[in-house]
């Protein structure tokens, strides 16, 4: 990284991570609290319908910022939530959609 602000943010985020981890037992437990411990199962039929953020990612972003994290906007938080399985935004015709929806046993919006 060449951006000094991002380097400082990485250090600050690591410190804030440890505080959250200590408070909740694990950072994982903290994150999953924003989706009530269950993955959000969406049912999108077109890529253009998949959102870049959600109410949950907005709440997560706001809380992370309150805790001192940097570079944690709602869109970044939503992408992380998709990547770690907190949100299933696979299109309904995708083979992964069926696998993941069977695992969670619920459908949501779409």
C-alpha positions, 0 to 999 in steps of 0.5 A: 500500500502506498496510501498512508491513510490506508496503512494507518487504517489497517493498524487502527482496524486491527486494534478495533478488531481486537476490542470487538473480539474481546467484547463478543468472544469472537469477531464472527459472533459480532458479524453474524449478529447483524443477520440474527445468526442466519444467512439472508436468502435472496431470490434474484433473477437478474444481476441488475436487481442485486443490490450493492448494500442493504439495511444490515450492511448499513447498520454494520458499517455505522457500528464499525465506524462507531467502534473506530474502524476506517474504510468500512462503508456500506458497499464494502460491508455488503460485499464482505457479507456476500463473500463470507456467506451472510447473504446469498445473492446467487441468481436463482438459476445458479447451481450455488443458489439451490445448494445454499438455499437448501442449507438455510431452508429459507427464501427471502426477497427477489 
